[in-house]
């Protein structure tokens, strides 16, 4: 039997760790392993995870796939992708976390962000980082950890601790402390990185009181991230990117104007804007899309904090037996129900950046039932994404013609059809469900020399189906007006203002 070559993608998501094995020639996914992660909610608006559990579960997934290989099969490279913005500190010698990993959804530092806004720092921070001031990003979380972990500041002064986002922690542990690095896409999400120089910004480090020596070195997305040993095999790590940028790469959105939405725990719209980091005067953020071979590309991004998480919540409270059931249930809803759900479990991202708003149903009547509630919840995802698409159109000055879709919730065809109706764009669903992992594999392939540049991946991209707008403009216009009223009502009724 002929031996085969593979690329292993480690996809560390919010609610689960995944490992995906890709054929190194065809880049078809041939094996998959997934393990759930524990989410911790200490108090209202706080979200934590155990970084030690994250590492252990990720290794278990990788070992399961590696142990299933045939004799002579080879893994030529590993690509890593991860939930962004989540941050932790750890002991430099042991690699053990000091306290929790503060999840990207956590709102504990919202008061700090409000203080920064009152000081008039919004313009400075956005010009440097492309980001708005929000608890979503890593800087205030890291400051909180240093200020509230017993002994952390003293240990930092003595050079005994390190800090970083999940990618840097995984790489540090995988390489047994030999590499403390992060890629530029993850660095660009911290609110500490100047996205023009692509380096940590001294002024911002001073503002947040974060010693530079704690942070990882910033490198490109494809290259040398060190070598690790998993299941007795020595394998090079050759690629790394934050999950949404990896998805953009996996969807082959390499040209200026190419656009994708990943419907995962959150929904994230990214539009490739080319070589220059255009800072939008809209509530969109600017981020590094990828950097390969000295070529950096930038993206506009809008974030929906709760997307697939909404469907998971419906399962948790017993309205659905599984996420797959959502399409069947919502199909039975009355067309004239006019029930709306505002998916603000952890506030609203773009275009509102309202940290105080909380989830709410509006328009419920005695006749509202399970189907109407599920339909409203699922359609809320499409409403939120369409708001971001409108901002992108305003910023780039042209109508969106095509939106590439991937992620777990994209399996719901009714969701994607409603998305097409709201945006007026053709929605292409990726044939590869694990587009995020595929992007990490592509980056690893470039880093390992299998591809000479990113342009070799474009011809490989395939779509699994398309959804074409089908509703009249006046119907969609009226639908959006009702949605806007529902959002306004939810924001006015925020309990934490």
C-alpha positions in Angstrom: 0.0 0.0 0.0 1.3 3.5 -0.9 1.9 5.8 1.9 0.0 9.1 2.0 0.9 12.6 3.1 -1.4 14.8 5.2 -1.7 18.2 6.8 -3.2 18.3 10.3 -5.3 21.3 11.2 -5.9 22.1 14.9 -9.0 24.2 15.2 -9.4 25.4 18.7 -12.9 26.9 18.8 -15.0 28.5 21.5 -17.1 25.6 22.5 -15.0 22.7 21.1 -11.6 21.6 19.9 -11.4 20.0 16.5 -8.6 18.3 14.6 -9.0 17.8 10.8 -6.8 15.7 8.6 -6.4 17.0 5.0 -4.9 15.1 2.1 -1.7 17.0 1.2 -2.4 16.7 -2.5 -6.2 17.2 -2.9 -6.9 19.1 0.3 -10.0 17.0 0.9 -10.7 16.5 4.6 -10.3 12.8 5.3 -10.7 12.5 9.1 -12.2 14.6 11.9 -12.2 14.5 15.6 -14.0 16.9 18.0 -14.2 17.3 21.8 -16.4 19.8 23.7 -15.0 22.4 26.0 -16.4 23.6 29.3 -17.8 27.2 29.4 -17.7 28.8 32.8 -20.0 31.7 33.7 -19.0 33.0 37.2 -21.5 35.8 37.2 -23.6 37.8 34.8 -21.7 38.8 31.7 -18.5 37.0 32.7 -17.2 34.1 30.5 -14.2 32.0 31.3 -12.5 28.8 30.2 -9.8 26.5 31.5 -6.8 26.7 29.3 -5.4 23.5 30.6 -8.5 21.7 29.5 -8.3 23.4 26.1 -4.8 22.1 25.6 -5.6 18.6 26.8 -8.7 18.3 24.6 -6.8 19.6 21.5 -4.0 17.1 22.0 -6.6 14.3 22.5 -8.2 15.2 19.1 -4.8 15.3 17.4 -3.6 12.0 18.9 -6.8 10.2 17.9 -6.3 11.1 14.2 -2.5 10.4 14.2 -3.0 7.0 15.8 -5.5 6.2 13.1 -2.9 6.6 10.3 -1.5 3.7 8.4 2.1 2.7 8.7 4.2 4.9 6.4 1.7 7.7 6.3 3.2 11.1 7.0 2.0 14.4 8.5 4.1 17.0 6.7 2.8 20.0 8.7 0.4 21.3 11.3 -1.7 24.4 10.9 -3.3 26.1 13.9 -6.4 28.3 14.1 -8.2 29.5 17.2 -10.8 31.5 18.9 -9.5 35.1 18.9 -9.4 37.7 21.7 -9.6 35.1 24.5 -6.5 35.6 26.6 -4.6 34.1 29.6 -1.3 34.4 31.6 0.8 31.4 32.4 3.9 30.3 34.3 7.0 30.6 32.0 8.6 27.5 33.5 5.8 25.1 33.8 3.3 26.3 31.2 0.5 26.1 33.7 -2.2 28.8 33.5 -2.3 31.4 36.3 -6.1 31.7 36.7 -8.7 31.5 34.0 -8.6 32.1 30.3 -10.9 35.1 29.8 -13.2 34.3 26.9 -13.7 36.7 24.0 -17.4 36.9 25.0 -16.7 38.1 28.5 -17.9 41.6 29.4 -16.2 42.0 32.8 -14.1 44.9 31.5 -16.9 46.9 30.1 -16.5 49.6 32.8 -12.9 50.0 31.9 -13.8 50.5 28.3 -16.3 53.2 29.2 -13.6 55.0 31.1 -11.3 54.9 28.1 -14.0 56.3 25.9 -14.6 59.1 28.5 -10.9 60.0 28.2 -11.3 60.5 24.4 -9.1 57.6 23.4 -11.4 56.1 20.7 -9.8 57.9 17.8 -6.2 57.1 18.8 -6.9 53.4 19.4 -8.9 53.0 16.2 -6.2 54.7 14.1 -3.5 52.5 15.5 -5.3 49.1 15.8 -8.4 49.4 13.5 -10.5 48.4 16.5 -13.2 50.1 18.5 -12.9 50.3 22.3 -14.8 47.2 23.6 -14.5 44.5 26.2 -14.5 42.1 23.3 -10.8 42.6 22.6 -7.9 41.3 24.6 -6.1 44.4 26.1 -8.5 45.1 28.9 -8.9 41.4 29.7 -5.1 41.1 30.0 -4.9 44.1 32.2 -7.6 42.6 34.4 -5.7 39.4 34.8 -2.5 41.1 35.7 -4.3 43.3 38.2 -6.5 40.6 39.8 -4.4 37.5 39.8 -2.6 37.3 43.1 1.2 38.0 42.7 0.9 38.4 38.9 2.4 41.9 38.7 5.4 40.9 40.9 5.9 37.7 38.8 5.7 39.8 35.6 8.5 42.1 36.9 10.6 39.1 37.7 10.1 37.7 34.2 8.3 34.6 35.5 5.1 34.8 33.5 4.0 35.0 29.9 0.8 36.2 28.3 -1.0 35.7 25.0 -4.0 34.6 23.1 -4.9 30.9 22.7 -2.8 30.3 19.6 0.4 31.4 21.4 -0.5 29.3 24.4 -1.0 26.2 22.3 2.2 26.8 20.4 4.2 27.4 23.6 2.9 24.1 25.1 3.3 22.1 21.9 6.9 23.2 21.5 7.6 22.7 25.2 8.4 26.3 25.8 10.7 26.8 22.8 8.4 29.2 20.9 6.5 32.1 22.3 5.0 33.5 19.1 1.7 34.7 17.7 0.7 35.4 14.2 -0.2 38.9 13.0 -3.9 38.1 12.6 -4.3 37.2 16.3 -2.1 40.1 17.3 -4.3 42.5 15.4 -7.2 41.5 17.7 -5.6 42.5 21.0 -6.0 46.3 20.8 -2.2 46.4 21.5 -0.9 46.0 17.9 -0.4 48.7 15.4 -1.7 47.1 12.2 0.4 49.3 9.9 3.7 48.5 11.5 2.4 45.0 12.5 4.2 45.3 15.9 3.2 45.8 19.5 2.6 49.5 20.1 4.6 51.1 23.0 2.0 53.8 23.7 -0.8 51.2 24.0 1.3 48.9 26.2 1.9 51.8 28.5 -1.8 52.8 28.5 -2.9 49.3 29.5 0.1 48.8 31.8 1.2 45.6 30.0 4.9 44.8 30.0 6.1 44.0 26.5 8.3 41.1 27.7 5.1 39.1 28.6 3.9 39.1 25.0 4.8 36.8 22.2 6.8 37.8 19.1 4.6 38.6 16.1 5.2 36.6 12.9 3.5 36.0 9.5 0.8 33.4 9.1 2.9 30.9 7.2 6.4 29.8 8.3 8.3 28.4 11.2 6.2 28.1 14.4 8.4 25.4 15.9 8.3 21.7 16.1 6.2 19.5 18.3 5.9 15.9 19.3 2.4 14.3 19.2 1.7 10.6 19.5 5.4 9.9 19.0 5.7 11.9 15.8 7.9 15.0 15.4 5.9 17.5 13.2 6.6 21.1 12.2 4.0 23.8 12.9 4.0 25.8 9.7 0.8 27.9 9.7 -1.4 29.9 12.1 -4.2 32.4 11.9 -7.2 33.5 14.0 -10.3 31.5 13.1 -12.1 34.2 11.1 -9.1 35.1 9.0 -8.4 31.4 8.5 -12.0 31.0 7.2 -11.5 33.9 4.8 -8.3 32.2 3.6 -10.1 28.8 3.4 -12.8 30.4 1.3 -10.2 31.7 -1.1 -11.3 35.3 -0.5 -8.0 36.6 -1.8 -9.0 39.5 -4.0 -10.1 42.9 -2.9 -13.9 42.9 -2.5 -14.1 39.2 -1.7 -16.4 38.6 1.3 -17.4 35.8 3.6 -19.5 35.1 6.7 -18.7 32.3 9.1 -21.8 31.2 11.1 -20.2 29.7 14.1 -20.7 30.5 17.8 -20.8 34.1 16.6 -21.2 35.3 13.0 -18.3 37.1 11.5 -18.4 39.0 8.2 -15.0 39.8 6.7 -14.4 41.7 3.4 -11.0 41.7 1.8 -10.0 45.4 1.3 -6.5 44.8 -0.2 -3.1 46.1 0.7 -4.0 49.2 2.8 -5.5 49.2 6.3 -8.4 51.5 5.5 -9.9 52.8 8.8 -13.6 53.0 8.4 -15.6 55.9 10.0 -18.4 53.4 10.4 -18.6 51.0 13.4 -16.8 48.3 11.4 -13.3 47.4 12.5 -10.2 47.0 10.3 -8.1 43.9 10.9 -5.2 42.0 9.3 -6.7 39.4 6.9 -3.4 37.5 6.5 0.3 38.0 5.8 2.2 35.6 3.7 5.6 36.0 2.0 5.8 39.6 3.0 2.4 40.4 1.5 -0.1 41.7 4.1 -3.8 42.0 3.2 -6.4 43.7 5.3 -10.1 43.2 5.9 -13.2 45.1 7.2 -15.0 43.1 9.8 -18.3 43.1 11.6 -19.0 40.8 14.5 -22.3 39.2 15.7 -21.5 37.9 19.1 -24.2 35.4 19.2 -25.1 33.3 16.1 -24.8 29.5 16.5 -24.8 30.2 20.2 -28.5 31.2 19.8 -29.3 27.8 18.3 -27.3 26.1 21.1 -29.3 28.0 23.6 -32.6 26.8 22.0 -31.2 23.3 22.5 -30.2 24.0 26.1 -33.6 25.2 27.1 -35.3 22.2 25.4 -37.0 23.9 22.4 -34.8 21.9 20.1 -33.4 18.4 20.5 -30.4 19.3 18.3 -29.2 22.2 16.2 -30.0 20.2 13.1 -33.7 20.3 14.0 -33.9 24.1 13.8 -34.7 24.2 10.0 -37.5 21.7 10.3 -39.1 23.5 13.3 -38.9 27.0 11.9 -40.4 25.8 8.6 -43.7 25.3 10.5 -43.9 28.9 11.8 -46.7 31.2 10.7 -45.5 33.6 8.0 -47.4 36.5 9.6 -46.2 36.0 13.2 -43.9 39.1 13.3 -41.9 37.8 16.3 -38.4 39.1 16.7 -35.5 38.0 18.8 -32.5 40.3 19.6 -29.5 38.0 20.1 -27.7 40.0 22.7 -26.7 37.5 25.4 -23.3 39.3 25.6 -24.3 42.7 24.1 -24.5 43.8 20.5 -21.5 44.1 18.3 -21.4 46.2 15.1 -23.0 48.5 14.2 -24.2 49.2 17.8 -21.3 48.2 20.0 -23.8 48.3 22.9 -22.4 46.4 25.8 -25.4 46.8 28.0 -28.1 45.5 25.7 -29.4 42.0 26.5 -31.3 39.3 24.6 -35.1 39.8 24.2 -38.1 38.5 22.3 -40.5 41.1 20.9 -43.9 40.7 19.3 -44.9 37.6 21.2 -48.6 36.9 21.5 -50.7 34.1 23.0 -50.6 32.5 19.6 -46.8 32.4 19.5 -45.5 28.9 19.7 -42.3 26.9 19.5 -42.0 27.3 15.7 -42.4 31.1 15.8 -39.9 31.4 18.6 -37.3 29.2 16.9 -37.8 31.0 13.6 -37.3 34.4 15.2 -34.2 33.2 16.9 -32.6 31.8 13.8 -33.6 34.7 11.6 -32.1 37.1 14.1 -28.7 35.8 12.9 -29.5 36.8 9.3 -30.8 40.3 10.4 -27.6 41.0 12.3 -25.4 39.8 9.4 -27.3 41.9 6.9 -26.7 45.0 9.1 -23.0 44.4 8.8 -23.2 43.8 5.1 -24.9 47.2 4.7 -22.0 48.9 6.5 -19.5 47.1 4.3 -21.4 48.4 1.2 -21.3 51.9 2.6 -17.6 51.7 3.3 -16.4 50.2 0.0 -18.9 52.2 -2.1 -20.4 49.2 -4.0 -23.1 46.7 -3.7 -22.2 43.2 -2.4 -22.9 40.7 -5.1 -21.7 37.5 -3.5 -21.3 36.4 0.1 -19.4 33.1 0.9 -20.9 31.2 3.8 -19.4 28.5 6.1 -19.7 27.3 9.7 -22.1 25.0 11.5 -25.2 27.2 11.3 -24.7 27.6 7.6 -26.1 24.1 7.3 -29.6 25.6 7.8 -30.8 26.4 4.2 -33.7 28.5 5.4 -31.2 30.7 7.3 -29.1 31.2 4.1 -32.1 31.8 1.9 -33.4 34.5 4.3 -29.8 35.9 4.3 -29.9 36.2 0.5 -33.3 37.9 0.7 -32.1 40.5 3.3 -28.8 41.3 1.6 -29.8 41.0 -2.0 -26.6 39.0 -2.6 -26.1 35.5 -3.9 -25.0 33.3 -1.0 -22.5 30.5 -1.8 -22.3 27.8 0.8 -18.8 26.2 1.0 -18.5 22.5 0.1 -16.0 22.2 3.0 -17.9 22.7 6.2 -14.5 23.1 8.1 -13.4 26.1 6.1 -11.6 27.5 9.1 -9.5 24.3 9.5 -9.0 24.3 5.7 -7.6 27.8 5.9 -5.1 26.8 8.6 -4.1 23.8 6.4 -3.5 26.0 3.4 -1.3 28.3 5.5 0.6 25.3 6.7 1.0 24.1 3.1 2.6 27.5 2.2 4.8 27.4 5.3 5.9 23.9 4.4 6.7 24.7 0.8 3.9 22.7 -0.8 2.5 25.9 -2.3 4.7 28.8 -3.3 2.0 31.4 -2.8 -1.6 31.9 -1.7 -2.8 32.2 -5.3 -2.4 28.5 -5.8 -5.3 27.8 -3.5 -7.9 29.9 -5.4 -8.5 27.3 -8.1 -9.2 24.6 -5.5 -12.2 26.4 -3.9 -15.6 24.7 -4.4 -19.2 25.6 -3.5 -21.9 23.3 -2.3 -24.9 25.4 -3.4 -26.2 28.8 -3.9 -29.1 30.9 -2.5 -30.5 33.6 -4.8 -32.7 36.5 -3.5 -36.3 35.7 -4.0 -38.4 38.3 -2.2 -39.6 41.7 -3.5 -37.7 44.8 -2.3 -40.8 46.3 -0.6 -41.4 43.2 1.5 -37.7 43.2 2.6 -37.8 46.9 3.3 -40.8 46.5 5.6 -39.2 43.6 7.3 -36.1 45.6 8.1 -38.1 48.5 9.5 -39.8 46.1 11.9 -36.4 44.7 12.9 -35.0 48.1 13.6 -37.9 48.9 15.8 -37.4 45.7 17.7 -33.7 46.5 18.2 -34.5 50.0 19.4 -37.0 48.6 21.9 -34.5 46.1 23.3 -31.8 48.7 23.7 -34.1 51.1 25.5 -35.0 48.3 27.9 -31.4 47.4 28.8 -31.2 46.4 32.5 -27.6 47.2 33.0 -27.4 50.8 32.0 
